[in-house]
Amino acid sequence: MKMKLILAVVAGLAAGAIAAVSIIPQAREAILPSGGPRTSGKALIGGPFSLVDQNGTRVTEKDFRDRYMLVFFGFTSCPDICPAGLQLVAGALDKLGEKADRVVPVFITVDPERDTPAKLGEYVRNFDSRFVGLTGTPEEIAKAAKGYRVYYKKVPNADLPGDYSIDHTSI
């Protein structure tokens, strides 16, 4: 009986605190002296890049101004996660209808040794003609990946000497 009473009191106090913070600005300040979470208003992800698209044209982030970039890092030999992710992006574009004109889906390879512009073009067209595939030198890809906080690492295939896969962040 005592335990039920204690639980009821604790639950009541918690509900009261939540209500007070939601309704009374001074209560929020008392509980969260900083006034709550603050943001800089700037994205902490992304940044400048210079890469080559599926047509062999050098592009930078400036070429996508005034459009929302949906950036996906992956590689064309990826067996499952990359194709599944790109299918989701293509489906989202379809659901956006005309609003999708303001969005550019960008696929940046983390395997520049195998993913040539032509190979990227063929790959991204399988998902949606609006995709832009980007590649570059290993150094250029590393710089772009760092800007977008993407991890990737070549992993040798023990069963096939000379072959490899790539572990990578999927964002």
mmCIF file of the C-alpha atoms, coordinates in Angstrom:
data_MODEL
# 
_entry.id   MODEL 
# 
loop_
_atom_site.group_PDB 
_atom_site.id 
_atom_site.type_symbol 
_atom_site.label_atom_id 
_atom_site.label_alt_id 
_atom_site.label_comp_id 
_atom_site.label_asym_id 
_atom_site.label_entity_id 
_atom_site.label_seq_id 
_atom_site.pdbx_PDB_ins_code 
_atom_site.Cartn_x 
_atom_site.Cartn_y 
_atom_site.Cartn_z 
_atom_site.occupancy 
_atom_site.B_iso_or_equiv 
_atom_site.pdbx_formal_charge 
_atom_site.auth_seq_id 
_atom_site.auth_comp_id 
_atom_site.auth_asym_id 
_atom_site.auth_atom_id 
_atom_site.pdbx_PDB_model_num 
ATOM 1   C CA . MET A 1 1   ? 0.000  0.000   0.000   1.00 0.00 ? 1   MET A CA 1 
ATOM 2   C CA . LYS A 1 2   ? 2.831  2.383   0.927   1.00 0.00 ? 2   LYS A CA 1 
ATOM 3   C CA . MET A 1 3   ? 4.624  1.580   -2.344  1.00 0.00 ? 3   MET A CA 1 
ATOM 4   C CA . LYS A 1 4   ? 1.523  2.426   -4.400  1.00 0.00 ? 4   LYS A CA 1 
ATOM 5   C CA . LEU A 1 5   ? 1.192  5.731   -2.580  1.00 0.00 ? 5   LEU A CA 1 
ATOM 6   C CA . ILE A 1 6   ? 4.862  6.589   -3.176  1.00 0.00 ? 6   ILE A CA 1 
ATOM 7   C CA . LEU A 1 7   ? 4.559  5.712   -6.885  1.00 0.00 ? 7   LEU A CA 1 
ATOM 8   C CA . ALA A 1 8   ? 1.418  7.835   -7.198  1.00 0.00 ? 8   ALA A CA 1 
ATOM 9   C CA . VAL A 1 9   ? 3.142  10.819  -5.565  1.00 0.00 ? 9   VAL A CA 1 
ATOM 10  C CA . VAL A 1 10  ? 6.243  10.466  -7.790  1.00 0.00 ? 10  VAL A CA 1 
ATOM 11  C CA . ALA A 1 11  ? 4.088  10.158  -10.918 1.00 0.00 ? 11  ALA A CA 1 
ATOM 12  C CA . GLY A 1 12  ? 2.079  13.213  -9.887  1.00 0.00 ? 12  GLY A CA 1 
ATOM 13  C CA . LEU A 1 13  ? 5.220  15.271  -9.281  1.00 0.00 ? 13  LEU A CA 1 
ATOM 14  C CA . ALA A 1 14  ? 6.673  14.227  -12.646 1.00 0.00 ? 14  ALA A CA 1 
ATOM 15  C CA . ALA A 1 15  ? 3.445  15.103  -14.455 1.00 0.00 ? 15  ALA A CA 1 
ATOM 16  C CA . GLY A 1 16  ? 3.323  18.455  -12.676 1.00 0.00 ? 16  GLY A CA 1 
ATOM 17  C CA . ALA A 1 17  ? 6.928  19.263  -13.594 1.00 0.00 ? 17  ALA A CA 1 
ATOM 18  C CA . ILE A 1 18  ? 6.327  18.388  -17.239 1.00 0.00 ? 18  ILE A CA 1 
ATOM 19  C CA . ALA A 1 19  ? 3.184  20.508  -17.332 1.00 0.00 ? 19  ALA A CA 1 
ATOM 20  C CA . ALA A 1 20  ? 4.941  23.431  -15.644 1.00 0.00 ? 20  ALA A CA 1 
ATOM 21  C CA . VAL A 1 21  ? 7.871  23.326  -18.069 1.00 0.00 ? 21  VAL A CA 1 
ATOM 22  C CA . SER A 1 22  ? 5.463  23.201  -20.994 1.00 0.00 ? 22  SER A CA 1 
ATOM 23  C CA . ILE A 1 23  ? 3.248  26.050  -19.838 1.00 0.00 ? 23  ILE A CA 1 
ATOM 24  C CA . ILE A 1 24  ? 5.341  28.391  -17.678 1.00 0.00 ? 24  ILE A CA 1 
ATOM 25  C CA . PRO A 1 25  ? 8.519  29.870  -19.255 1.00 0.00 ? 25  PRO A CA 1 
ATOM 26  C CA . GLN A 1 26  ? 10.049 30.615  -15.832 1.00 0.00 ? 26  GLN A CA 1 
ATOM 27  C CA . ALA A 1 27  ? 9.720  26.962  -14.849 1.00 0.00 ? 27  ALA A CA 1 
ATOM 28  C CA . ARG A 1 28  ? 11.596 25.962  -17.976 1.00 0.00 ? 28  ARG A CA 1 
ATOM 29  C CA . GLU A 1 29  ? 14.377 28.403  -17.086 1.00 0.00 ? 29  GLU A CA 1 
ATOM 30  C CA . ALA A 1 30  ? 14.550 27.009  -13.541 1.00 0.00 ? 30  ALA A CA 1 
ATOM 31  C CA . ILE A 1 31  ? 14.915 23.441  -14.778 1.00 0.00 ? 31  ILE A CA 1 
ATOM 32  C CA . LEU A 1 32  ? 16.965 24.214  -17.893 1.00 0.00 ? 32  LEU A CA 1 
ATOM 33  C CA . PRO A 1 33  ? 19.082 27.258  -16.943 1.00 0.00 ? 33  PRO A CA 1 
ATOM 34  C CA . SER A 1 34  ? 20.411 27.607  -20.461 1.00 0.00 ? 34  SER A CA 1 
ATOM 35  C CA . GLY A 1 35  ? 16.863 28.037  -21.737 1.00 0.00 ? 35  GLY A CA 1 
ATOM 36  C CA . GLY A 1 36  ? 16.960 24.689  -23.452 1.00 0.00 ? 36  GLY A CA 1 
ATOM 37  C CA . PRO A 1 37  ? 18.820 23.380  -26.434 1.00 0.00 ? 37  PRO A CA 1 
ATOM 38  C CA . ARG A 1 38  ? 20.234 25.934  -28.800 1.00 0.00 ? 38  ARG A CA 1 
ATOM 39  C CA . THR A 1 39  ? 21.329 25.543  -32.377 1.00 0.00 ? 39  THR A CA 1 
ATOM 40  C CA . SER A 1 40  ? 23.653 27.586  -34.497 1.00 0.00 ? 40  SER A CA 1 
ATOM 41  C CA . GLY A 1 41  ? 21.262 27.556  -37.434 1.00 0.00 ? 41  GLY A CA 1 
ATOM 42  C CA . LYS A 1 42  ? 24.025 26.087  -39.574 1.00 0.00 ? 42  LYS A CA 1 
ATOM 43  C CA . ALA A 1 43  ? 24.302 22.496  -40.672 1.00 0.00 ? 43  ALA A CA 1 
ATOM 44  C CA . LEU A 1 44  ? 27.191 20.706  -39.038 1.00 0.00 ? 44  LEU A CA 1 
ATOM 45  C CA . ILE A 1 45  ? 27.350 18.292  -41.931 1.00 0.00 ? 45  ILE A CA 1 
ATOM 46  C CA . GLY A 1 46  ? 28.374 18.768  -45.535 1.00 0.00 ? 46  GLY A CA 1 
ATOM 47  C CA . GLY A 1 47  ? 30.661 21.322  -47.043 1.00 0.00 ? 47  GLY A CA 1 
ATOM 48  C CA . PRO A 1 48  ? 32.532 22.122  -50.199 1.00 0.00 ? 48  PRO A CA 1 
ATOM 49  C CA . PHE A 1 49  ? 33.429 19.387  -52.670 1.00 0.00 ? 49  PHE A CA 1 
ATOM 50  C CA . SER A 1 50  ? 34.627 19.060  -56.233 1.00 0.00 ? 50  SER A CA 1 
ATOM 51  C CA . LEU A 1 51  ? 33.767 15.732  -57.862 1.00 0.00 ? 51  LEU A CA 1 
ATOM 52  C CA . VAL A 1 52  ? 32.987 14.268  -61.290 1.00 0.00 ? 52  VAL A CA 1 
ATOM 53  C CA . ASP A 1 53  ? 29.417 13.355  -62.236 1.00 0.00 ? 53  ASP A CA 1 
ATOM 54  C CA . GLN A 1 54  ? 28.213 10.396  -64.318 1.00 0.00 ? 54  GLN A CA 1 
ATOM 55  C CA . ASN A 1 55  ? 28.683 12.465  -67.488 1.00 0.00 ? 55  ASN A CA 1 
ATOM 56  C CA . GLY A 1 56  ? 32.333 13.209  -66.747 1.00 0.00 ? 56  GLY A CA 1 
ATOM 57  C CA . THR A 1 57  ? 31.602 16.817  -65.763 1.00 0.00 ? 57  THR A CA 1 
ATOM 58  C CA . ARG A 1 58  ? 33.318 18.329  -62.742 1.00 0.00 ? 58  ARG A CA 1 
ATOM 59  C CA . VAL A 1 59  ? 30.730 19.654  -60.284 1.00 0.00 ? 59  VAL A CA 1 
ATOM 60  C CA . THR A 1 60  ? 30.808 21.320  -56.888 1.00 0.00 ? 60  THR A CA 1 
ATOM 61  C CA . GLU A 1 61  ? 28.246 21.842  -54.168 1.00 0.00 ? 61  GLU A CA 1 
ATOM 62  C CA . LYS A 1 62  ? 27.547 25.235  -55.771 1.00 0.00 ? 62  LYS A CA 1 
ATOM 63  C CA . ASP A 1 63  ? 26.015 23.477  -58.790 1.00 0.00 ? 63  ASP A CA 1 
ATOM 64  C CA . PHE A 1 64  ? 23.170 22.355  -56.531 1.00 0.00 ? 64  PHE A CA 1 
ATOM 65  C CA . ARG A 1 65  ? 22.293 25.761  -55.062 1.00 0.00 ? 65  ARG A CA 1 
ATOM 66  C CA . ASP A 1 66  ? 18.617 26.509  -54.586 1.00 0.00 ? 66  ASP A CA 1 
ATOM 67  C CA . ARG A 1 67  ? 17.828 22.790  -54.416 1.00 0.00 ? 67  ARG A CA 1 
ATOM 68  C CA . TYR A 1 68  ? 17.785 20.382  -51.519 1.00 0.00 ? 68  TYR A CA 1 
ATOM 69  C CA . MET A 1 69  ? 20.501 17.752  -51.781 1.00 0.00 ? 69  MET A CA 1 
ATOM 70  C CA . LEU A 1 70  ? 19.675 14.234  -50.633 1.00 0.00 ? 70  LEU A CA 1 
ATOM 71  C CA . VAL A 1 71  ? 23.206 12.867  -50.302 1.00 0.00 ? 71  VAL A CA 1 
ATOM 72  C CA . PHE A 1 72  ? 23.864 9.133   -50.105 1.00 0.00 ? 72  PHE A CA 1 
ATOM 73  C CA . PHE A 1 73  ? 27.345 7.610   -49.833 1.00 0.00 ? 73  PHE A CA 1 
ATOM 74  C CA . GLY A 1 74  ? 27.798 4.067   -51.111 1.00 0.00 ? 74  GLY A CA 1 
ATOM 75  C CA . PHE A 1 75  ? 29.276 2.004   -53.926 1.00 0.00 ? 75  PHE A CA 1 
ATOM 76  C CA . THR A 1 76  ? 27.905 0.267   -56.992 1.00 0.00 ? 76  THR A CA 1 
ATOM 77  C CA . SER A 1 77  ? 29.062 -3.199  -55.892 1.00 0.00 ? 77  SER A CA 1 
ATOM 78  C CA . CYS A 1 78  ? 27.183 -2.915  -52.590 1.00 0.00 ? 78  CYS A CA 1 
ATOM 79  C CA . PRO A 1 79  ? 25.057 -6.055  -52.299 1.00 0.00 ? 79  PRO A CA 1 
ATOM 80  C CA . ASP A 1 80  ? 22.107 -4.811  -50.261 1.00 0.00 ? 80  ASP A CA 1 
ATOM 81  C CA . ILE A 1 81  ? 22.123 -1.638  -48.155 1.00 0.00 ? 81  ILE A CA 1 
ATOM 82  C CA . CYS A 1 82  ? 22.920 0.797   -50.975 1.00 0.00 ? 82  CYS A CA 1 
ATOM 83  C CA . PRO A 1 83  ? 20.309 -0.475  -53.437 1.00 0.00 ? 83  PRO A CA 1 
ATOM 84  C CA . ALA A 1 84  ? 17.680 -0.631  -50.692 1.00 0.00 ? 84  ALA A CA 1 
ATOM 85  C CA . GLY A 1 85  ? 18.481 2.921   -49.590 1.00 0.00 ? 85  GLY A CA 1 
ATOM 86  C CA . LEU A 1 86  ? 18.393 4.270   -53.132 1.00 0.00 ? 86  LEU A CA 1 
ATOM 87  C CA . GLN A 1 87  ? 15.043 2.572   -53.743 1.00 0.00 ? 87  GLN A CA 1 
ATOM 88  C CA . LEU A 1 88  ? 13.693 4.376   -50.676 1.00 0.00 ? 88  LEU A CA 1 
ATOM 89  C CA . VAL A 1 89  ? 14.966 7.709   -51.991 1.00 0.00 ? 89  VAL A CA 1 
ATOM 90  C CA . ALA A 1 90  ? 13.413 7.045   -55.414 1.00 0.00 ? 90  ALA A CA 1 
ATOM 91  C CA . GLY A 1 91  ? 10.108 6.174   -53.746 1.00 0.00 ? 91  GLY A CA 1 
ATOM 92  C CA . ALA A 1 92  ? 10.222 9.362   -51.684 1.00 0.00 ? 92  ALA A CA 1 
ATOM 93  C CA . LEU A 1 93  ? 10.820 11.412  -54.837 1.00 0.00 ? 93  LEU A CA 1 
ATOM 94  C CA . ASP A 1 94  ? 7.773  9.835   -56.452 1.00 0.00 ? 94  ASP A CA 1 
ATOM 95  C CA . LYS A 1 95  ? 5.647  10.671  -53.413 1.00 0.00 ? 95  LYS A CA 1 
ATOM 96  C CA . LEU A 1 96  ? 6.800  14.295  -53.526 1.00 0.00 ? 96  LEU A CA 1 
ATOM 97  C CA . GLY A 1 97  ? 5.367  14.736  -57.015 1.00 0.00 ? 97  GLY A CA 1 
ATOM 98  C CA . GLU A 1 98  ? 6.144  18.193  -58.432 1.00 0.00 ? 98  GLU A CA 1 
ATOM 99  C CA . LYS A 1 99  ? 7.874  19.203  -55.187 1.00 0.00 ? 99  LYS A CA 1 
ATOM 100 C CA . ALA A 1 100 ? 10.627 16.719  -56.084 1.00 0.00 ? 100 ALA A CA 1 
ATOM 101 C CA . ASP A 1 101 ? 11.870 19.230  -58.672 1.00 0.00 ? 101 ASP A CA 1 
ATOM 102 C CA . ARG A 1 102 ? 13.460 21.115  -55.772 1.00 0.00 ? 102 ARG A CA 1 
ATOM 103 C CA . VAL A 1 103 ? 15.349 18.001  -54.634 1.00 0.00 ? 103 VAL A CA 1 
ATOM 104 C CA . VAL A 1 104 ? 18.461 16.494  -56.178 1.00 0.00 ? 104 VAL A CA 1 
ATOM 105 C CA . PRO A 1 105 ? 19.390 12.983  -55.053 1.00 0.00 ? 105 PRO A CA 1 
ATOM 106 C CA . VAL A 1 106 ? 23.181 12.634  -55.034 1.00 0.00 ? 106 VAL A CA 1 
ATOM 107 C CA . PHE A 1 107 ? 25.010 9.299   -54.818 1.00 0.00 ? 107 PHE A CA 1 
ATOM 108 C CA . ILE A 1 108 ? 28.690 9.714   -53.902 1.00 0.00 ? 108 ILE A CA 1 
ATOM 109 C CA . THR A 1 109 ? 30.799 6.603   -54.290 1.00 0.00 ? 109 THR A CA 1 
ATOM 110 C CA . VAL A 1 110 ? 33.196 5.468   -51.591 1.00 0.00 ? 110 VAL A CA 1 
ATOM 111 C CA . ASP A 1 111 ? 34.830 3.169   -54.168 1.00 0.00 ? 111 ASP A CA 1 
ATOM 112 C CA . PRO A 1 112 ? 36.403 5.523   -56.708 1.00 0.00 ? 112 PRO A CA 1 
ATOM 113 C CA . GLU A 1 113 ? 38.782 2.801   -57.902 1.00 0.00 ? 113 GLU A CA 1 
ATOM 114 C CA . ARG A 1 114 ? 35.934 0.747   -59.397 1.00 0.00 ? 114 ARG A CA 1 
ATOM 115 C CA . ASP A 1 115 ? 33.126 3.285   -59.779 1.00 0.00 ? 115 ASP A CA 1 
ATOM 116 C CA . THR A 1 116 ? 33.873 5.208   -62.965 1.00 0.00 ? 116 THR A CA 1 
ATOM 117 C CA . PRO A 1 117 ? 31.540 7.964   -64.162 1.00 0.00 ? 117 PRO A CA 1 
ATOM 118 C CA . ALA A 1 118 ? 30.039 5.595   -66.766 1.00 0.00 ? 118 ALA A CA 1 
ATOM 119 C CA . LYS A 1 119 ? 29.480 2.833   -64.205 1.00 0.00 ? 119 LYS A CA 1 
ATOM 120 C CA . LEU A 1 120 ? 27.875 5.315   -61.801 1.00 0.00 ? 120 LEU A CA 1 
ATOM 121 C CA . GLY A 1 121 ? 25.584 6.598   -64.554 1.00 0.00 ? 121 GLY A CA 1 
ATOM 122 C CA . GLU A 1 122 ? 24.363 3.124   -65.378 1.00 0.00 ? 122 GLU A CA 1 
ATOM 123 C CA . TYR A 1 123 ? 23.887 2.327   -61.688 1.00 0.00 ? 123 TYR A CA 1 
ATOM 124 C CA . VAL A 1 124 ? 21.938 5.425   -60.623 1.00 0.00 ? 124 VAL A CA 1 
ATOM 125 C CA . ARG A 1 125 ? 19.671 5.270   -63.704 1.00 0.00 ? 125 ARG A CA 1 
ATOM 126 C CA . ASN A 1 126 ? 18.414 1.928   -62.362 1.00 0.00 ? 126 ASN A CA 1 
ATOM 127 C CA . PHE A 1 127 ? 16.766 3.814   -59.498 1.00 0.00 ? 127 PHE A CA 1 
ATOM 128 C CA . ASP A 1 128 ? 15.652 7.145   -60.947 1.00 0.00 ? 128 ASP A CA 1 
ATOM 129 C CA . SER A 1 129 ? 16.800 9.369   -63.795 1.00 0.00 ? 129 SER A CA 1 
ATOM 130 C CA . ARG A 1 130 ? 17.051 12.319  -61.393 1.00 0.00 ? 130 ARG A CA 1 
ATOM 131 C CA . PHE A 1 131 ? 19.960 10.783  -59.450 1.00 0.00 ? 131 PHE A CA 1 
ATOM 132 C CA . VAL A 1 132 ? 23.382 12.351  -59.826 1.00 0.00 ? 132 VAL A CA 1 
ATOM 133 C CA . GLY A 1 133 ? 26.292 9.950   -59.371 1.00 0.00 ? 133 GLY A CA 1 
ATOM 134 C CA . LEU A 1 134 ? 29.593 11.443  -58.213 1.00 0.00 ? 134 LEU A CA 1 
ATOM 135 C CA . THR A 1 135 ? 33.121 10.087  -58.088 1.00 0.00 ? 135 THR A CA 1 
ATOM 136 C CA . GLY A 1 136 ? 36.616 11.510  -57.911 1.00 0.00 ? 136 GLY A CA 1 
ATOM 137 C CA . THR A 1 137 ? 40.106 10.704  -56.785 1.00 0.00 ? 137 THR A CA 1 
ATOM 138 C CA . PRO A 1 138 ? 40.477 8.816   -53.511 1.00 0.00 ? 138 PRO A CA 1 
ATOM 139 C CA . GLU A 1 139 ? 41.584 12.103  -51.918 1.00 0.00 ? 139 GLU A CA 1 
ATOM 140 C CA . GLU A 1 140 ? 38.530 13.994  -53.217 1.00 0.00 ? 140 GLU A CA 1 
ATOM 141 C CA . ILE A 1 141 ? 36.189 11.278  -51.974 1.00 0.00 ? 141 ILE A CA 1 
ATOM 142 C CA . ALA A 1 142 ? 37.928 11.280  -48.578 1.00 0.00 ? 142 ALA A CA 1 
ATOM 143 C CA . LYS A 1 143 ? 37.455 15.052  -48.301 1.00 0.00 ? 143 LYS A CA 1 
ATOM 144 C CA . ALA A 1 144 ? 33.753 14.854  -49.202 1.00 0.00 ? 144 ALA A CA 1 
ATOM 145 C CA . ALA A 1 145 ? 33.215 11.936  -46.818 1.00 0.00 ? 145 ALA A CA 1 
ATOM 146 C CA . LYS A 1 146 ? 34.901 13.832  -44.000 1.00 0.00 ? 146 LYS A CA 1 
ATOM 147 C CA . GLY A 1 147 ? 32.681 16.856  -44.624 1.00 0.00 ? 147 GLY A CA 1 
ATOM 148 C CA . TYR A 1 148 ? 29.579 14.688  -44.436 1.00 0.00 ? 148 TYR A CA 1 
ATOM 149 C CA . ARG A 1 149 ? 30.958 12.731  -41.467 1.00 0.00 ? 149 ARG A CA 1 
ATOM 150 C CA . VAL A 1 150 ? 30.915 9.463   -43.382 1.00 0.00 ? 150 VAL A CA 1 
ATOM 151 C CA . TYR A 1 151 ? 33.105 6.543   -42.368 1.00 0.00 ? 151 TYR A CA 1 
ATOM 152 C CA . TYR A 1 152 ? 34.270 4.025   -44.947 1.00 0.00 ? 152 TYR A CA 1 
ATOM 153 C CA . LYS A 1 153 ? 36.932 1.347   -45.090 1.00 0.00 ? 153 LYS A CA 1 
ATOM 154 C CA . LYS A 1 154 ? 37.991 -1.175  -47.708 1.00 0.00 ? 154 LYS A CA 1 
ATOM 155 C CA . VAL A 1 155 ? 37.591 -4.747  -46.419 1.00 0.00 ? 155 VAL A CA 1 
ATOM 156 C CA . PRO A 1 156 ? 39.434 -7.550  -48.275 1.00 0.00 ? 156 PRO A CA 1 
ATOM 157 C CA . ASN A 1 157 ? 37.361 -10.579 -49.296 1.00 0.00 ? 157 ASN A CA 1 
ATOM 158 C CA . ALA A 1 158 ? 39.054 -13.619 -47.738 1.00 0.00 ? 158 ALA A CA 1 
ATOM 159 C CA . ASP A 1 159 ? 37.346 -15.960 -50.228 1.00 0.00 ? 159 ASP A CA 1 
ATOM 160 C CA . LEU A 1 160 ? 38.378 -14.048 -53.371 1.00 0.00 ? 160 LEU A CA 1 
ATOM 161 C CA . PRO A 1 161 ? 41.937 -12.703 -53.346 1.00 0.00 ? 161 PRO A CA 1 
ATOM 162 C CA . GLY A 1 162 ? 42.084 -9.201  -54.814 1.00 0.00 ? 162 GLY A CA 1 
ATOM 163 C CA . ASP A 1 163 ? 38.368 -8.600  -54.266 1.00 0.00 ? 163 ASP A CA 1 
ATOM 164 C CA . TYR A 1 164 ? 36.998 -6.364  -51.547 1.00 0.00 ? 164 TYR A CA 1 
ATOM 165 C CA . SER A 1 165 ? 33.904 -4.831  -50.109 1.00 0.00 ? 165 SER A CA 1 
ATOM 166 C CA . ILE A 1 166 ? 33.542 -1.535  -48.301 1.00 0.00 ? 166 ILE A CA 1 
ATOM 167 C CA . ASP A 1 167 ? 32.181 -0.941  -44.835 1.00 0.00 ? 167 ASP A CA 1 
ATOM 168 C CA . HIS A 1 168 ? 30.564 2.479   -44.759 1.00 0.00 ? 168 HIS A CA 1 
ATOM 169 C CA . THR A 1 169 ? 28.164 4.761   -42.998 1.00 0.00 ? 169 THR A CA 1 
ATOM 170 C CA . SER A 1 170 ? 24.731 4.881   -44.544 1.00 0.00 ? 170 SER A CA 1 
ATOM 171 C CA . ILE A 1 171 ? 23.218 8.345   -44.218 1.00 0.00 ? 171 ILE A CA 1 
# 
